[in-house]
């Protein structure tokens, strides 16, 4: 955890002071009514939430420290149920929907809630978080946690949150997805950077997810640069897969100052020179990125291109030189088409490097179709003229299927818009599909007929 900036500490102290001196707290202490505690929540939790979001956006590595500060009794347990929910979703899950390692921050927050004098009110807001965290944790860990609590009533409450239905992986997965959806608009992700080699194996997966999340949501990541650079220059991490993966994320998605560029150039050249499997592992991970929600487009490829200095001519350099041609001339240009043909023929059809190339071409096509309005449908007519060439070069069933699905989704969108079967637009679309889609083997003639067949409306039975 990183230390919290003084400005955030000062603001937290101001909120704590305001809570202590508030009329709402005085009334709650005097009457001990739930509605008085609710009034306290209504007044101060929005202030804590706003400050939490500000830290999460600008300084996410300080977030756990911030949350530890809120555990102070001066805050009367306010916002702790929300923090408990955040902590559930930060843990890295394995293929069985179980935590890869124990979630100590969740444990810390839960124990603080259990010790709170306001537990009876707080427990009404934490049941689902506990149920989900317990389902993702081991029985031994749960038992050890509950046994640390002296109060029998609270122990019974916690034991009741360990639901038998979540012993089934399918139910755990459904429950986790539902729980996660409740927080989909929140910014709360944080992580710790490994400092030792043993840390690397336990903390990196969570760190990687955190960085991807920040990139995907286009958040300000300038506060991460120093920690990323410290990680990349650590000798014990070099030539590991984790080092290459974070290097790739930094190279592809982070804007860099001139000084940052010099630093990265050195690290990047060392990695290419010293790691015998660099190219293989790079394209294996690049393919993972292509298949994720992250966008590997012009900006990402150009950031890699900026690091090529001509000192090493290999398939890595050749690939990014090809990307330069595609991006600068456009994937429909004859020069780009010829360059793709030559490059693809040099490598095994199902190799990661060729699959990355296919994903790039598909990304372009998908992006262009996605930007077409229903009024611009003739744009699809033009785009599909280049498809036979790429489908012939790649001879790849998955590429063809992806293109087909994208085209069909757009055609169905058009048919919802143009419903007049005698109208010119409808007829143009029908003629295009009947010829082009059959030629591309997207549809058979019978399927075209079925697609454009007039559906008879069911007659409403008349009353006898």
N, C-alpha and C positions, 0 to 999 in steps of 0.2 A: 504494500500500500504506500502511496505517496502522501507526504504531509499536505495538509489542507492550507491553501493560501490564507493569509491573514484577513483579507477582505471577507472571505466566506465565514471565517471564525467570528469576526466582528458582527456580521449579520445574524449568525446563529445566536450569539450572545444577546443581541438586541431582542430577538424573538423570545428567548428564554426569560429575559427580564420582563418583557411585556406580559408573558403568561403569568409569572409570579405576582405581578402587580395588578392583574386584571380583575374586574368585578365578577366576571364569569367564574374564575377559579375560586374566588372568595365565597360566592354563592354555592358552588359545588361542594366545597369543604364543609360549609355550614349545613347544607340540606342533604348531601350525598344522594341526590336524585339523578337518574340516568339522563333525564332531559337537560339537566344542568351540564353534565359532561358532554352531551351532544352540542350544546351551545358553545362550549369551549372548543370543541372540534371544528365547528362551523367557522369560528372566528380565526383560528390559528393554523389549522392544517393547510389551507390554501397558500399561506405564506411559506410554510415549510416545503410544500410541493413545488412552488415556483422556484425556490432557491435550489432544491434538489435537481430540478430540470436544468437550471442554469449551469450547475456544476457538471451534470451529465453531458451537456452539449459541448462545453468549452474545455473541461478538465476531467475527463472520465476516469483517469487513473487515480484521482483523488476521491472518487465517489465512495469507496468503502470506508475511508477515513471519515468522510462527512457523515455517513450513516452510523458509524460508531459514536460520533459526537451526539447524535440524536438519542442514543440509548440513555443519556443522562436523565436522572429522575426529574430534573427541572422541566423537562418537556412533557411530563405527565402521561407518557405512553402515546402521545399523539403521533400519527403517521406510521407507527410501528407495524400495524397490520399491512399497510401498503408495502413497506420495506420487506416484510416477510414474503409477500408474493413475488417481489422482484428477485429475492434470493433463491427462490425455488427454480426460477427460469434461467439462472446464470450457470447452473451446473452442466457439465458435458455429459451427454448420454451415450451409452453403448448401443449395440444392435438389439439388445433385449429391453431397451427403455429402462435402464438402470443407470444410476450415477457411476461415472468412471472412477471417481474417488469421493470421499465424504465431503459434504457441504458444511464446513465449519461456520461460515457466516450465517447460514440459516439457523444453525444450532444456537449461536450467540444471541441472535434476535429473539428466537423462541423462548429461550431461558429467561431473557430480560422481561418478556411479556408475562411469563409465568410468575415472576417475582413482583410484578407491578401490583400496587394497591388497587389499580383499576382493572384487574384481570377479568372480573365478572362482566364488564362492558366490552373489553377488548376481545374476549373469546367468541363473541357473536360475529366477529368479522374475520376470524382466522381459520375456521374449520376447513374450508376447501383448500387453503394453502398447505395446511398440515397434512390433510389426506393425500394431496398430490406428492408432497415431499417424502412422506412415509412410503408411498407406493414405489418411489424411485430409489429408495435406500434399502440397505440390507436389514434383516431382522435383528441382527446382533447390534448394529449401530442404533436402531430405534430403541431396543431394550436398554442399552447403556445410557441413552439420553434420558429416558423416562425414569430410570433408577436414581438419577442424580437429584430428583425432585422429592422433597420431604413431604409435601402436602398431598395426602391421599386423594383428596377430591380432584386436584389438578391432574394427578397421575391417572385416575380413572377417565377423566376427560380426554387425555391424550391417547390412552389405550383405545378409546372408542373411535378415534380418527384413523386407526389402522384397518382399513376396510378390506375384507376378504376378497371382494370382486376384483381388486386390483392385482391379485396374484396371477391373473391371466394377462398375458402380454397384450392381447388385443384390447382389453379394457383399459390397460395402462396407457396405451397409445391414444385411444379415443379421449380419455380423460385429460391427458397432457395437451393434446391439440386444442381441446375446448378451453382449458385453463389459459393456454398461451394466447388464444384469440382475445381474451379479456384485456390483455396488455399490449395488443398489437400497435396501438398508437402512442405508447409510452416510450420514453428514452431513459433507459436505466442500465444498459449494458456496461460492464466494467471487466477488468481482468488484471492479472499480475504477470509481469515479464519474468521468465525464468532467470535465475542468477547462477545456478549450478547445473551440471549435467544431469543430476538426478531430478532437478526441477523440470528439466526439458521434457521429460517423458510424462510428467503428471500435469503440467500446466499449459503445454503448448496448444493442445487442441482447443481449449477454452479461449486462449489468446487469439488463435486463428479465427475462430468464430466471431470474436469481438471485433477484430479488424475488418473482417468481411462485412459485418453489420454496419460499421461506421461508413465504409465505402459505399455500400448499397444505398444508404439513406442520405448520402452526400452531406455528411456532417463535417464540421471543422476539425481536421485531424492534425493541426499544427502542433498541438501539445504532445502528440505521440512520437514526433520525429526524433527527439533526443533519446528516448528509450529504445526505439527501433535501431538507431545507429549504434547504441551501446551493445545491443544484442548482436548485431551483425559483425561488429569488430571483435567480439569475444572469441579468443582462439579455440576454446574448448567446444564451441558450437559450430565452427567452420567444417565444411564437408559433410554435415549431417543433412538429412532430408528436411528437418525443421528449418534449418538455416536457409536452404534453397527456397522453401515455401514462403517464408517471410520476406526474403529478398525479392521474390517474384511479385508479391503483393505491393511492396514498397516501390519497386521499379514501375509497375503497371499503373498504379492508381494515385501516387502522391506527387503533387507539384513540388518542385525543388528550387532552392536558391542556387546561385552560382557555387557557393561553398558546399552546399549539399551535393551538387552534381560532381564536384571533384572528389568528395569522400566516396560517393557511390561508384564512381568510375573505377577507383582503386579496388574496392571490395568486389565489384562485378568482374573485373579482369582476373583477380586472384581466384575467384570461384570457377571461372571458365578454364583457367590454366591448371588448377590443382585438383579439380574433381574430374576423374576419368569418366564418370557417368553423368556429367552435367547436362549434356544435350538430351539424353534419354529421359532423365528425371524432369528436366525443364518442360519438355513437351507433354510428358505425362501429366504434370500439374496444370499446364496451360489448358489441356483438354478438360480437366476438372473445372477450371474457371469458365471455359466456354459453356459447359453444361450446367453451370450454376446460374443464379439470377444476376450475377455481375456482368457488366458489359465490356467485352473485349473488342473495342472498336478502334477508330483512327487515333484517338488521343493515347490510348493504352499502348498501341503498337509504336507510335511515334516516340513515346518515352523510352521504349527499348532501343529504337533506332538511334536515339541520341547518344547511346553508350557504345555503339559500334564504331571503332576507330580504325578499322582496316588492318589491324595487326594479326587477326586470326580469321582466315577464310575457311569456313566449314559449313555444314548444313544449317547451323544456327544462323550464321550471317546470311546465307543464301535464302533462308525462309523470310527473314525480315526485309531483305532487299526486294523479295517478291511482294511482301505486304506494302512496301513503299510504292511499287508499280500499281497495285490494285487500288490503293487509297488515292494516289495522285491522278491516275487516269480514269479510274472508275472500272468496276468489274465487267461492264459491258463493252469496254474498249477492246479492239482487236489485239493490241499489244498485251493487255492484261490476260486475255484469253489464251494467247500463245504461250505466255510465260507460265501460266498455271498448267497448261498441257505438258510443257517440258519438265517442270518441277515435279508434277504428280507422277510422271512416268519414271522418274529416277528413284522413287521410293516405293516400298511395299504398299499395296492398296489399302490395307487395314492398319497401317502404322499410325502411331499417335500424331506424327507430324502431318501426314496427309489428312487425318481426321480433323486436325486443327484448321487446315486449309479449307476443308469442306464446310466447317462450321462458320468460317469467316464469310464465305460466299453466301451461305444460307442466311447469315445475319444481315447481310446487305439486302438480299431479296425480301426477307421478312420485314426489315425496317421500312423499305420502300412501300411495300403493300400495306403495312400498318398505317402509313401516313396518307394513303389514298382515301379520299371521301367517296361516298356512293356516287357522286356526280362525276368523279374523275375515273370512272371504271375503264375508259379506254387506255389509261396508263397501264393496267394489267395486261391488256392486249399487247402493248409494246414490250413489257418486261418478259413475257413468256416467249418472245422470239429468240432470246438468248439461251433459254433453258435446255433445248435439245443438245446444244454444244457442251454445256457443263455436265449434263446427265450422261453424255457419251464419254467425256473425259473421265469422270469419276466412276461410272459403272457401279454405283453404290445404292443398294436397295433402301437403306435408311435415309440417305439424302433425298432420294426420289419420294419417299413416303412423307418426309417432313415438308417438302415443297408442295406435294399434293394436298396435305392437310391445311396448309396455309392458304392455298388457292381456293379450296372448297369452303373454308370459313368465310372468305371474302365474297364468294359467289352466293352463298346462303344469305349473307347480309344484303346483297343487291336484290335478291328475289323478295326480300321482305319490303324493300323500298319500291321496286318496280313491279306492281301487281297487275297492270293492264296488259293482258296477253296479246292484245293487238297493237300495243304501243311500240314505237320504234326502238326505245331503249330495251324493252323486254326482248324483242326479236333479235337485236344486235347481240345481246348477252347469250341468248339461246344458240344462235348461230356460232358464236365464238366457242362456247362450251362443246357443242356437237362436233366441231372440227378439231380444235386444239387439244381439248382434254382427251379425246379419243386417240389422237396422234401421240400424245405423251403417255398413253396407257394409264391415265388417271381414272378414266371411266370407260366402260364398254358402251356400245350403242344402246343396249337395253337399259343400262343404268341412266344414260342421258334421258331416254324417254321417260323413265320413272321419275327422274328429278323434275322434269317440266310437265308432268302429267297433271291435268286439272283434277283436283280433289272434289268429289261430290259431297255436298253438305248433307248430313243426315237429316231426314225429314222429322219434324216434330210431330209426334202422334196427335191426331185430332181427338178431341173429347167425343165420346159416343153419346 
